[in-house]
Each structure stands twice: as C-alpha cells, then as structure tokens.
Amino acid sequence: MSNPLSKRIRRHVTGRVRDFFAITTLGFEKPCFDELMSLPLSVRSGIIVSGGVEFRGKVHDCYLANLNLRTASRILMRIGCFKATNFTQMEKKLSDFPWELFLCPTVAPRISVTARHSRLYHKGAIAERFQASISQRFSQMARQEEISPSESCGQEIFVRVVDDRFTISIDSSGEILHKRGIKKHGGEAPIRETIAAAALKLSGYDGSAPLLDPMCGSGTFSIEAAMMATNTPPGCLREFAFMGWPSFAPQRWAYIKRESEKGLTRIRTPLIFASDQDKAACDTLKKSVRENELDRVIRVASSDFFELPPSSLTDQKGLVVLNPPYGERLGTKREIRKLFNAIFKKLKHDYKGWKIALIAPDRQIAAKVPFELSAYPFNHGGAKRILLVGKIPS
C-alpha cells in the first residue's frame, strides 16, 4: 500500500517533466547534444550551453542518459530555484524545501557550492545552512510521515549562486561518468574516456573500418572504440547515484538495461589494433581486454609506432588515433616538438588516405601539421589541448 510520501514522489518527481543538465568537457558540447538527441527520450528538448547540454524529460530519461552518453561527465537534475540576498531570506526559502522527495533520510549528502556576482558568496556558510535545512526537514518528516527505509547511498547536491539566484541540483551519476567500470589501470599520458569518445565521434568513427591506436598507453581509445563498435552502453557495468533516490524504480531500470542489450553487436574479427613500445603497458591492457571479453574486438601487441606500417595490420584504410606523450614528466618542449615533427612525417608517408584523430598539447604544435585538419580546443586536467581530426591526403 502506498504511503503519503510515495504518492507525493510519484506526483512531483517521477510523474513530472523535469529539467536536467548534462555536464561535458568544455569544447565537446556538440557531440554530447547529438548523442542525447539520438536517445528515445520522452521529451525531445535540448539546448547547448557552455560546459554542457540542458534538456527536459522524465526521471527515466535520466536513467537513459547515464547509461548511454559517452561524452557526458555527469547528469544533474534541477530540483529547485529561488532568489535570496541574505542568509535570513535563504533560510526561509530552505525551510519549506521538500528534501524528502529527492533524498533518503539515512543519507547526509555532500553540498558543493559555486557563487559569483552575489551578495551571498561564502561557500562554506551556504553549505552549512543547506545541511542544517536537510537535517531539520528529516527530523520533522520522521514525526509526520512514514518514510520507507532505504539503503544508504552517496549523494551530492550542487548549489549554484549567480546574481543572488540559487539553482539547486542533485547529481544522478555518482562517480564521474568517464569511469566505465572496465579499465582499472592508468598510463603516463592518460586521457579520459569521455574525451576519447568525443574525439572518436568528431572523427566520424562508427566501428565499421579498422582503427589503429599505435601509442595506446593504457588503451583508453581502443577500449572506447570497442564499446562503440559493439554498441555496448558505457554505463552498463557501473552503478549510479540515482539508484539511491526515493524515486528510483528498479523495474524500469532493469527494463532499460534489457532493451540496451538488444542492440549489442557481435564482432568476430578484430578491427581495432592497439600497440605501444611500452611492453608492460601492453601486457596490462591485454589483461584488461581479456577480462572484459573484448579480445574478439581488440588486438594488442608491443611495437614502436615509427617502425610499424599500418599495412602489416590491415589492408583497409581506417582511422588512426594518437595521444602522444607530452608534458613536463614526459619531455622538454624541444623534445615534444621533435616528437611531433617525427609523427607528422610518419603519418604523411605511411598513412595516406587515413582518417586521423590527434591530441596536440598546444596551438603551436597544432599549427605545424603539414596537412589540413579541423581543430577543437578543449580543457583537460586544467590544461588547454587541441583535438585535430580530418583526413590525411592520399
């Protein structure tokens, strides 16, 4: 039998169209928008903004987005908005906020605050008052309504204050979405899976042609390409914060996952070739590929990019992806320039007619490419990088 709280949750949360925000790496909002619009959402509404995509939908659309978006870092659900110019006003607004619709009583959520152009700017003081509001609300609710027990699940509330206007969101993802649950190892020049997915999409990769990852490192590009080629949802092996919401519908989630499995593609002959001169990195990648049953899709071998002709792996032209080592730990600026000049020479000689996705450390290096490519600046690890995609002249 439904209790009053369950009825309120159905009326105000699961039964209502809500606002969501898919966070992306700056510079890769368009691939995320395209992905989102390809999903069977209940409301086809999306707007590209700086740092992400705003969209509307039901709660189960949030499930879909977390399961399927390869280029999003996190999905937030907007749960409230108000204006306050002082703490008294803010506390009054929070006193009636229905936290029980979005949080379980056993959970003390983390509160993340950003504030600019506002009279209330002390992030710690704002977070403390939000925590106090949540605690007080649940102490009152425990006396007034029956609340079904729920397993404790980490939750995070995002509070954004701009021009004295508060926007409150709850994180539906939990761990950042680049954590697919597949690759447990890292490399010397790691790149996030979400960035690799954006690079693959912008290069036009669809899994039908060979892909060479000849400086594979930890294998992020290869594994991400394998998941795309087999239509494996990026979130199929992990859990999400929305599973701890009072509104979570396990049967709906199970149905969504079952439907996604119907689209899986079986590949019998490897079309993805990963290699690196670091044998230890290749051995680690081989183990991960084998454990996740991707060895039918990815072939891993230790070899030097400069000594490996693509014709030794495939007689078809496809996509070559490169995330060369660079940075203070991996070489001086002079050494990096020398490395990229050698890469350009190798590509021009051996990869005529191939598509390419190349990560360059800066605009100066990108400007040295001897053929025309499209450039997509993006932020990674606090540094500005350039994604270069296009086709190497025949």
N, C-alpha and C positions, 0 to 999 in steps of 0.2 A: 504494500500500500504506500502511495506517495505521501511524504510529509510536506508541510507548507514550504519548506526551503527548496525541496526538489521541484515543486511546481513553479516557484519563482525563478529558479535556474533555467527551466525549460522556457519560460515566458521571456526572460530578459537576456539570456545568453545563447542557448542552443537554437531557439526559435527565431532569433532576430538576425538580420543582416548587420554585420559589424565592420569596422574599419581595421585594416591590417597594414603593416609596413614590413617589406622585405628589405633587409639591410644588405648592401653589396659593397665590394671594393670600389672606391672612387674611380670612375673611368669605365666600369663594366656594368653600368645600369641597363643598357640596351639589351645585352644578351639575357639578363635576368627577366626583363619585361617580356621578351619573346618566349622564353620558357614558360613563364606564368600564363601567358595568353594561349599556350598550347594545351593547358590542362583543362579538364572538364569541370570548370568552376560553376557554381550555381549563379554567380553574377559576373559577367564579363566586363569588368571595370578595372582599369589600371592607369596610373599616371607615373611617368618617370620624373623623379626629383633627384637632386644631388645626394648621392650616397645610398640610393635605393629606389624602390617602387612602392607606391601607395596603391592599395587595392581594397575592394569591398567583397564581402562574402559571408557565408555561414561558418560556424566553427569547424565543420568537417572539411571546408576548403583550406583551412589552416593545416589540417592533417595532411591533405594532398600536397600542399606547398612544401611542408617539411620533408615529406617522403621523396618528392620528385625534383625539387630545384637543385641543380648542380652548382649554380653560380651565386646563390644567396648565402650570406654568413649567419643570418638569424632572422626569425619571423616574430614580429611583435604584434600583439592585439591591443588596440586602443581601448581603454576601459573608462576613461574619464577626462574631463577638461573643465577648468574653471579659472577665474581671474582673482588674484589677491595681491595687494600691495604691502601687506604687513602680516606678521605671524598670527595676530588675532583673527584676521579675515581667513587666513589659510586654515587655522584650526577649526573655525566654524564650518567651513566647506567640508573638511575631512570628517567632522563629527557625524555626518549623515551618510558617509560613503559606504556602499554595500560590499565590503570586502569579502563577505561570506559567499558571494556569487562567484568569486574568482580564486579564492584561496581556501585551503583546508585549515581547520583550527590547530592542527598539530604542527604546522609549518611556520617558522619565522623567516620570512623572505629577506633576501638582500635588497637593499634600496640603493640604486645608482642614480645620482643626480647630476644634471648639467644645467648651468644657469648663465644667461648673458642678457645684457640690456634690461635688467630687472632690479627693483629695489630689494628684493629678497635674493641674495646671492651666496649666502653661507651654506655650502652644500651639506656640511655635517649637521647643522642645526635643522635644515629642511628634512634630512633623512631621519633624524631623531624623532621629529614630530610625526612623520609618516609611520614609523614603527610604533609609537605610542598610540596613534589612531587605530592601527590594526589590532593591537593588544586589547585596547578598551572595547572595540567593537565585538571581538570574540568573547570577551568576558560577559558582555551583555547578552549576546546571542545564546550562550550556553544556558542562560536562565530562561530565555523566552521561547526558544525553538529547539526542537530535536535536531541534532546535527549528526548525520551518519558518520561513523568512524572511517578514517581513510589512512592509507599508508603514507608515511612522511616522504615527501619528495622535494628536492631543492627547487626553489622558485626565486625569481628575480623580478622586481618592479623597477621600471625605468621612469624617472621623473624628469621632464624637460621643461625648463622655465625660460621663456623668451618674452620680453616686453610685458612682464608681470602676468603672463598667461601660462598656466600649468597644464601640461599634457601628460597624462598617466597611462603607461602601457605595461602589459605583462608579457614576459618572454615566454614564447611557446616552445622554443627549441631546446633549452638547457645548454649542454656543451655546444660550442660553436660548430656550425654545420660542416665545416671542412673536415671534421673528424668523422670519417665514414664508418669506422669500425673495422677496416681492412688492414691498413698499413700501420704497424705498431713501431716502425723504425723511422729514423730520420737520416739526413745526409749532410754534406758540407755546405751545400747551397740550396737549402730546402725551399720549395715553393708550395703554397697552399693549394689544396685540391680545387677549391673554388676558383682560383686564378687559372689553374691549368685547364679547368673545364671551360672558362670564358675564352681562353686562348684557342682551344680546340674548336669551339663554336664559331669564333670570329674567323678562323682559317677555313671554315667550310667542311670540317671533318664530319663524316656520317657513318664511319665504320665499314664502308664498302671497299675502300682501297687500302693498300699497305701503309703502315705508319712506322717510321724509324725514329727511335729515341736514342741516339748514339752517344749522348752524355747523360745517361739516365739517372746517375746518382742513386737516390732512394727509390726511384721508379714512379714518382707521382704522375707524370704524363702518361706513362704506359698503363698504369692501373686505371687511371681515369678514362683513358681511351677504351680500355677493355670493357669497363662498365657501360660506356656509351654504345659500343658496338653490340653488346649483348642485351641492351635495353634494361640493364639492371638499375633499379632505383637507388640513388646514392644513400638514402636513409634506411634501406631495408635491414641493415644489421645493427642498428642502434636504437636507443630509447630517446624519448623527448620529454621536455618539461610538461607538455600538455597532458601527459598521462597521469599527472598528479593533480589536475584540476578537478573541482567538484563536478564540472560539466562533462568530464571525459566519458565517452561512450565506447567501451571496449569492443562491442559487436560491430559498430560502424568502422572502427579502426581495422578490425580483422577483415572485414569485407573489402575495404580499400586496398589492403595489402594483397588479398587474394586476387583482386582484379588486376593489380600491377603485375602479378606473376604470370598472367596470361600473355603478356606482351614480351616475355623473355625470348631471346633469340639464341639458338644453339650454334656455336661455331666449331667446326671440326678441324680446320687447318689454320694454324697461327698466321695472322696478318699483322701482328704488332711485334716489332723486333727491338728489344731493349739491350743496350750494351754500354760498357764503361771500362776504362782502363784500370779502375779500382776493382780487383777481383773480390775483395771482401764485401764490397757493396753489392756486387752482382750475386754473390752467394747468399747474402741476406735477402735480396729481392727474390731470388729463385725460391727460397723457403716460403716467403710470404705468398708468392704466386701459386705455389703448390698447395699450401694450406687453405687457400681460398678458391681452389679448383679453377684457377684461371690459366693453367698451363696449356689448355687447349687453344687459348687465345694469344698468350704472350710467350715469346721465346726469348730467353735471357742468355747472353754469352759475354764473356770478358774480352774486350778488344779496344783498340785505340781508334777513335774517330778518324784520325788523319791517315790511318793505314787500312781502313775498311771501306771498300767500294760498295755502294748500295746494290750493285748488280750481283754481288755474292750472296745476297739475301733474298732478292726478288727480282723478277724480270718486268714487273709493273712499276710505273711511276705513281707515287702517292704523296704522303705528307711527311716531311722531316721536322721534328720538333727539337729545339735546342735551348737549354737553360745553362749556358756555360758558367763555370766557376768564376766568381769575381768578388771583390770586397777586400777589406784590409787583411783578413786572415788568409786569403787565397791568392794574394799577389799585389804588387805595386801597380800604380796607374800605367806605368810604362809597360809592365808585363801584361796587363789586361789588354792594352791597345795592340800589342804584338800578337796575343792570342786571338783576338777578334779578326785581325787582318789575315791571319792564317786560316781562320774559319771561313771568311769570305772567299778566299782563294780556293779552298777545298769545295765549297758549295758551287762556285761558278764553274769549276772543272768537272765535278762528278755528279752534280745533282741538277743538271739541265732539265727543265720541264717539270720539276717537282714543285709542289706547294711547300710553303715554309711557315713555321711559327717560331719566332726567335725572341728571347728575352734579352734586351740590351740594358746595361747599367745606367746609361745617361744619353742625352741628346747628341753629345759629341761623337760617341761610338756609333749611334744610330745613323748619323749623317755620313758615316764612312762606308755604308753599304753600297756596293758597286752596281746595284740594280734597284728598281723602284719597288717599294713596299709601303703598305699602309701602316701608319704609326698610331698606337693607342697608349697614351701616357696613363700610368696607374700608380697607386701607392702600395708599397709592400714593406712591412716591417719598419715603418717610419721613414722609408727612403722612396724617392721617386724613380720608377723604372719605365722602360718603354717596351711595349709589345709590338713586334713587327710581323705582319702577315702579308702574304701575297704569293706570287709565283716566280720562280727563278727562270729567266729567259732560256729558251732552248738554243 
